[in-house]
Amino acid sequence: MPTRRLALAVIGLGLGIAGVAQVSAPLGAPPLYDGVVVVQPYVYVNPPAGKPGGAKGASAHVSMNGPKNAVVALATPEQPPQAQVVAGDGSLIVPPSATALDVSITPLNPSVEAGVAGAARILGNVYAINLIDQSGVPATAPASGLVTVVLRAPEDAVGAQVGQVVDGAWHPLKSEPMFGSTWVAVVTSFGDFAVIVPGTSPATSWTTLSSIAPTGPANGAAPSAAVAPASAESAGSDAGSSSDGFPSARVVGAVAFLLLLGFIGAAAVARSRRDRKSRR
């Protein structure tokens, strides 16, 4: 009987966690499990000793739907991609005369930005991400457009963020970590991006830049709401919910812990009642 009750408690705990997860981030349809994703090694433009080289880029020609852009979804061919750019239908700001957009992702040797201030380290390649119309005019985006750049790094690093070169300096963008040493950031302009660690670490030949510059946006940079690192106040406000309004992982974990305590307590009460009955 104790083993059976423990099994039921574990099943109940699993159902409770699944229920909390579904309430927190409901799925429109059952998930599809179609295999295991094999993570390929990071590929460099200028590989360190013992690391693979041959990083590749990607390009696409995107049509316009009248004055609005069609969906942009471009990624490099690695598995998972090392650089991606995603823009929803009509989310970009383009000239009225635009008839199409040429979208490109080009991997660059970090040494091309070796004289740029604002990062202690560049993790992996720099990626030039550009969206231009047929006349060569670059597209931009409002922060509300939620246009995103997704970059993969060769390693996890404390404090890493997506960085963008703006007015000759690296500026860390407000970034969220994803799986597999990958970071995502909302952008309002395009150019050179990389996963960076802001700071003033000693330079190395292929990963490090010169001393840190101010992290606030320079002239022409994206609005501070999109690029500035989260303040202590904003961090506190995000502790209970994610940016899309769903409870954060911290809240889900707390609820799961309370459910676990509840099941343990229920099992203890049931065991106590059984012991009293057996003594009678």
Secondary structure by P-SEA (a helix, b strand, c coil): caaaaaaaaaaaaaaaaaaaaaaaccccccccccbbbbbccccccccccccccccccbbbbbbbccccccbbbbbccccccccccccccccccccccccbbbbbbbbbcccccccccccccccccccbbbbbccccbbbbbccccccbbbbbccccccccccccccccbbbbcccccccccbbbbbbccccccccccccccccccccccccccccccccccccccccccccaaaaaaaccccccccccaaaaaaaaaaaaaaaaaaaaaaaaaaaaaaac
